[in-house]
Amino acid sequence: MNRFTRQIVRNDETSVILDHGYHLVESGIISGKAVERLAEFETFLEQMVEEYEQCAQQLETMRENKKEKTLHFKEVLGKKMMIQQVLIKLKWVGIDVEIDFK
C-alpha cells in the first residue's frame, strides 16, 4: 500500500502529517488522493457496520424461528464473526467504530 501519511515525533508528541503531493488546499477546501482514500475508507466502514447489523438481525430472526442448526445460520454467523474481527481490529488502532457487539 502506498501511504499518504507519516508519523513524526516532536517534543515527545506523535503527529500524523500528509506527505507532499497527496492533497491540495484551495479556498479552504482540502482535496486530492488522500481525501479520496479517506472517503473510500469511510464508505467501507459504513458498509461493514451495516452488514454486521444485518447479520445480527438475521441471526436473531433465525433463532426465534429455531433455525440455529441450518447451514444458512452457520454461514451468517461466520460472516458476522469475520466482520466483527475486522471492526475490533479497527478499534485497536484507534478507529472510532460505533457499534454494540452482540
C-alpha positions, -999 to 999 in steps of 0.1 A, spaced: 0 0 0 13 34 -8 9 55 23 -2 91 21 7 99 57 36 96 80 41 99 117 65 125 132 76 129 168 82 164 182 87 171 219 76 135 228 43 140 209 34 120 178 16 137 150 4 124 116 10 145 85 2 142 48 31 138 25 35 165 -1 17 158 -34 -13 139 -20 -35 168 -11 -44 202 -24 -58 231 -4 -78 256 -24 -102 282 -10 -101 264 24 -111 231 8 -88 201 11 -90 176 -18 -67 151 -35 -57 115 -33 -55 114 5 -91 128 9 -104 104 -18 -88 74 1 -103 87 34 -138 88 17 -133 53 4 -124 40 38 -153 58 55 -177 41 29 -161 8 36 -165 12 73 -202 22 69 -208 -9 48 -191 -32 73 -211 -18 102 -243 -21 81 -235 -57 71 -227 -66 108 -261 -52 119 -279 -71 91 -262 -103 101 -271 -98 138 -308 -92 128 -308 -122 106 -294 -144 133 -319 -131 158 -348 -139 135 -334 -174 128 -330 -180 165 -367 -170 171 -377 -195 143 -355 -223 158 -332 -223 127 -298 -224 146 -288 -258 131 -292 -248 94 -264 -242 71 -276 -207 63 -275 -198 101 -239 -210 102 -229 -190 71 -245 -158 85 -228 -165 119 -194 -169 102 -199 -137 82 -209 -118 114 -178 -131 132 -155 -122 104 -169 -87 102 -167 -84 140 -130 -92 139 -123 -66 113 -142 -40 133 -124 -50 165 -90 -46 148 -100 -11 136 -109 -2 172 -75 -15 183 -58 10 161 -80 39 173 -107 40 146 -140 50 162 -164 22 154 -198 30 169 -213 -5 173 -226 -27 201 -210 -61 196 -237 -86 204 
